[in-house]
């Protein structure tokens, strides 16, 4: 494939195959795609032979596939049916493979189909059998979220007898425990599993069978995307009925905080924002950070005011705290602030935001779609970034916001707790509230707005602390390398 796979003697020589339903920039619906677009590349920089495989969806931009090369076609047996999987490789920073099958993946979306169980079982099994074809013998196969959670099951029960697979260890990462891949019992046979798997010590889960449970039980190690979330999902409040299973497997569970691509999201070089700036350009009245705010206001049709500009970039859903925003929205519109919202989601929230923007055109810009370019402009242009999540496994929005000098207001949960330091601490990077209440969110927003208006020195210190924080993948990738090495030994 033409990749330079030379390794320094002082670096890791471990071999990892990442199996995921999403990889940015090819296919992405959320944070999963961002992680898989960054972590394998950082591991490669640290010397590992990291590779990634994902489905060839119909929705992938054809420009990304111009270098695609067919490696092989192989039949994949699933239950009574055999379907061909075409293995494609594409030129990227690391070896990257796609599994092509138009019957399963030639559709207009990534998820939400009646046969999602069969689609992703097929993909996962094809990814495992691909190893024979591409002449790559990984030490670790790293599976991600429910779509690939049967990987550890297949690896231990179907392939362990073959020499090539015998010593491969599996890691399973929970990106969001709420999405578990639970299906009716009669579908077991369609994915090549018999009724022997429908027991409490295997895949049976409250009268259905669960992909996620298979990953948790069969993987050699389990990770999740922040330390606090790793503890939270072991409780009934956050575990979505998996908490008991996670507590019994706590010995192999660890939280490793997600990172961001610090090079791609660098305010000094990012070509997607209006004006590049660094830590020396954040004066509220004159700096280049302010120029981004002015340009954003102009693009969104908001008055070019010095009042606080609050940004929300989110899936518009209950989990993301949209019910708190809904309760407080009228009060916010009468506080002398502006809001810039970007995202799609549940219809009631979309309609509320559109209606509010219609009633308060000088206060609210509601952009009910998604654009990565506009997202970068909002991160760079707003003063405050609001993220009042009910739960948040890691969260990347607050990391992007801090990188661009926008101060996050967040709830004390999951990765938000692990990344945002409260404003009353010496190394403060944002404003944090505890209880999941609109009054708690408004308390934190009022604190932030007060500091913004009346204590510019403190505000600047909080901005700079956030901009100087290191949330690159290097630290997290090193922790993953330690895990992989321990499993290999």
N, C-alpha and C positions, 0 to 999 in steps of 0.2 A: 504493500500500500504506500510505500515511499516515506514512512515516518522514520525520523531519527530517534531511535530508542536507546542511545548510549546513556549510560548512567555513571555518575561520579562514584568513586569507591567509598566516599563518606556519606552517601545517600542511600535511602532505602531501595532495595531491588524487588520489593514485593509486587505481586501482580493481582490487580483487582478488576473485576468486571461489574459495572453498575447496571442494574436492570431496573428500568423505570418507565412509567406510562407517559412521562413528560420530560423534555429536556429543552431548555431555552437556548437559542431563540427559535428552534424548530417547532416545538409544540409546548404551549404553556397556558395554563388556566389559573395559576396561582404560584405560591411560594415553592411548591415541589419542583416546578420547572426551573426556577431561579437557582435552587440548590444544585440540581443536577447539571446545570449549565456552568457552574463555577467550581464546585468541590473537586470533581475529577481532574480539572486542569491544574488546580493548586497542588493536588497530590503528585501530578506529573512533574511540576516544578520542583517538588521535593524529592524527585528521583524515582517514584513508583511508576510502574507500567499500568496506568489506569485507562480503562476503556469503558465505553458506554453503549448500550443498545436500547432502542425504543421503537414503537410501532411507526410505520410509514402511513401517517394519516393523509387523507385526501386534502385536508386543510393546510398542509405545509406549503409555504411559499415556494414556488418552483425555482426561484433564484437560489435557494439553499441546496437544491438537488442537481445543479448543473454538473458537478463533479462526481455524481453518483455512479458507482460501478457495481455491476452484479458479481457477487462472489460465488453463489451457488443457489440451487433450488433443492429443498428437501421436503419430503412428506412428513407431516406431524400428525400422529394418531391421537385422537381425543375421544374417548368412549368408542362408539361404533364407527365414527367418522374419521376419515383421513383428509386433511387439507394441506395444500402445498404452501410452504413459506419460502419466499424469495429473500435471500440475504443480500443486502446492499451495503456498500461501504462508501463513505464520503470523506473528502479531505477536510480536516479541521485541525485544531491544535493538538488533539489527541485522537487515537483511532476510534471512529464512530460508526456504528452499525445501525441499520434499520431492518425491521421485519416487515416485509410487504405481503399483504393478502387483501385484495380488494373486497372480498366477501365480508371480512370482519372490519376493515379499517377504511374502506372507500366510502365514508359517510360524511355528513356535513358538520358533525360535532365529535368531541372526544369521548364523552360519556352520556349516560342517560338512555341506553337502549335495552330492550327486553332481554337480550342475550349478552349483557356485559360480563356475566360470569364466564360464558364460553369464550368470548373474545379475549379476555385477559388471561384465562388459563392457557389458551392456545399460544398467545404471545410469550408467556413465561416459559412454557415447555419448549417453544421454538428457540428462545434465547439460550436455554440450557443445551439443546442439541446442536446449536450453532458452534459451540466450542470445538466440536469435532472438525468443523469445516474450515474455520479460520486459523487453525493451528496455533491456538492460544490456550494455555493451561493455567487458569487463574489459581492463586492460592486462596482468594476470597471472592465470593460472589455477594454483592451488596444489593439486597432487594429493598424496594421503597413503596410504602403504603399498601393498601389492601389489594390494589390491582395486581401486584406481584407477590402477594403474601403466600401463595401456594408454592413458591419457589423452594423454600426450605423443606416442604413436605415432599415434593417431587425429588429433590436432591437426596434426601435420606431414605425414602422408601422405594424409589424407582431406579435411581442411578448409582446408588452406593456400591452395588456389586460390580460396577465397571471400573477398571483400573484408572482410567482418566479422571474419574470423579471421586475416587475413594478418599482422597485427603483434602478435598476442597471444603473449606469452612464457610458458613453463611452468616451474614449480618442482616438484620431486618430493622429498618427505621420507620418509626411511627411519626408521620408528619402531622396527622390530625386523627385522634382516636375516635372522633365522632363518626367518621366514614369507615365502615368496617367490612363492607362487602358480604352482607348476610343474605342468603338465598334459601328458597324452599328445598326440602329434602329431595324431591323427585329430580332436581337438577344435578345431583351428585353424579349420576351415571353419565350425563352429557359431558362432564369434564374429566371422565376417566377414573372416577373414584367409586368404590363399591360401598355397600351399606355398613361395612365394618368401620368406616370412618365416621359414621353417625352415632358416636358415643360421647359421653361427657369428657372422657380423657383424650378425645381427639377433636373433631371439628363441630360436634353438635353444640348449639348455642341458643338456648331458650326456644327449642322446637324448630330451629332452622340450622343451616350449617354456615360457618363463618370463615372466609378467607383470612381475615385478620387473626383469628384465633390460631389458625394453622401456622402463621408466621411467628406468633409469640411462643407457641409450644415447641416448634421444630427448629427454630434458628439457634445457632450457637451463641449469638450475642444479639441483644436488642438495644437500639439507641432511640432517643428522641431528641427534639431540636432545641431544648434548653434544659438546664438543671431543674429549675422550678417546675416546669411542665412535667418533667419526669417524676417529681414528687406528687404533683397535683393529680395525675391520672391514676395514682394508686389509692385515691379516695373516691367514695360514692358520688360526690358532687361533680367531679370532672372525668371519672373513668368510664362513663357510658356503659355500665354493667360489666366492663372488663377489669375493674379495679381489683377484684379478688384474684383473678388470674395473674395480673401484673404483680401483686404483692407476693404471690407464690413463686414468681420468677424474677423477683427483685435482684437476685444474685447475678443475673446476667443483663440487667438493665442499667444503662447510664445515660445521662443527659449531656449532649455536646452542642453548644450554642452554634446556630447558623452564623455565617458571615455574609459579607457582600463583596462584590468585585470592586475593590477600592480604585483600581485603575480606570475601569469603565465609568464609575460614578464619582469622578473627580471634578469638583467645581472649577478647578483651574484649567481644565483641558476639555471638558465635555462640550461637544459642539451642538448639543440639543438645547442647551439653555441660552438665554438671550445674551448675557454678558458673563464672561469668565471672571472668577474672583477667588481670592484666598483669604487667609485669616486676617490679613492686613486691610481688607476691603469691606468690613462689616459695620462701619459706622452707620447708625440708624438714619442720620440726616444727610450724609454725603456719599457713603460708600457704594461700591458696585453691587453689593447685595441689594441695596435700595433700588438700583437701576433695574434689577430683575423684577422687583415688586412692581415698579411703575409699568414696565413692559407687560407684565402679566395682567395687571388691572386693565390696561388698554386693550389687550387681546380679548379679554373676557367681557369687555363692555362695562366695567366697574369704574366709578369715579377714582381719579388718581389722588387718593387721600392718604394721610399719614396714620389714619386709624389702624388698629390691629387687623391684619388679614389672616383668617384662619383657613387652613387647608384640610380637606378630607379626601383621601384616595383610598377607596375601599370597595370590596364586595358589599352591596347594600343588603345586609342580612342581620338578623337578630344577634348572631354570634359576635358581630363586629360593633355592637353597641348602638345600632341605628334606632332602637326603641328609646334609648336615653336621649339621643339627639332629637328625636321626634317630639318628646315631651318638652324639651328645652328650646325648641327652634324659635317659637314666637318671642320668648324672652331674649334670645340672642339677637334677633332682628331689631330689637329696641334698645340695644346696649351700645350702639355706635360702633359696631364692628362690621367687617365684611367677611363673607365665606365663599370659598371656591371648592366645589365638590366635583369629583370625577369618579365614575364607577357605574356598574349595573348590578341588578339583583332582584329582590322581591318587589313585585308590582306596587304594593302599597307605599313602600319607601320611595320608589321612583316617582310616583304621582305626587306625593307630598312635597318632594324637593322641587319638582317642576312647578307646582302651584306656588310654593314660597318664592321661587325666583320670579314668577310672573307678578306676584303681589309686591315684591321688594326688589325691583330690578337694580337698584343702586346698592343693595346689600348682599345679594345672593347670585352666584353664577352656578347653575346646576347643569353639568355636562354628563348626560346619562348615556354614556358609551365608554369605551376605553381606548386610550392612546398613550403609548409609552412615551412619546415625545412630549405631549402635554403634561404627563405625569412628572417628567424631569423638570419642566418649567414651573410646575406648582411646588415641587420640593424646594426649588431654588428661590422662588418668589414670595412664598408666604412667610409670615412672622411666626405663627403658631401652627403646629401640626397636631390635629386631634385624632386620638385613637382609643376610644373608651370601651374596649372589647370586654365581652362577658368572659371569654377565655381566649388565649392567644398562645399557641404552642411555642412560637418564637416571635414572629412578626418581623418583617423587613422594612415596613414603611417608616418606623421610628428611626431605624438605622440610616436609611437614605436621607430622612429629614435632618438628622444631626450632622450628617456629612456635608449638607448644604447650608448649615447655620440656621435652620428652622427649629424652633424649640418645641419638643413634643409635650403634649398633655395626655397622659395615659392612665389606665387603671393598673393597680398593683396585682398583676396576674402573669403567669407563664414567663415568656421571654421578655415581656415589657418590664417585669420586675427585675430581670437579670441585666437589663441594658440601660435603663433610665434611672439616674440617681436624683432623688428629690431635691427641690430647690432650696431647702433649708440646710443642706449639707455643703461642706466646703468645696467639694468637687462636683457640684450640681450640674446636671445636664438637661433637666426638665422639671415638670410638675406632675405629681402622682396623687391619685385618690384611691381609697381602699374599697368602700362598699359599692356594690353595683346599683347605684341610685342616681337619678338625674340630679338630685341636690348635691351629691358628691362630685359629679362631673362639673357642675356649675361652680362649686367652691374652688376647684382646681383652676378652671378657666378664669374666674375672677381674680385669683391670686396671680396668674400669669399676666392678665391684662393690666393689673395694678402695677406690677414690676415693670412691664413694658412702658407704661405711661409715666411713671414717677421715679423709677430708679434705673436709669439707663446704664449706669456702670455695672450693676448686678446683672442686668439683661445681657450686656455684652460678654460678661464673664461666663454666663451660662451658655451662650452661643459658642464661644471659643472652646469651652470644655467639650462640648459635643463635637465640634469640628475636629478637635485634636484626638478624640477617642479612636482607638484602633479596633475596628470591627471587620478587618479583612479576614480572608479565609485562612491565613497562614497559621494562626494559633489553633483554630479548630481542626484544620487538616493534620497538624502534628498530633493532636489527640486521637484522631482516627488512625493515623499510622501506628501509634502505640497499641491501639486495640487490635489492629490487623496483625501486628507482629506477635502479640501475646497469643492470639488464636492460632497462628501458624506454628508457634512453638509447641 
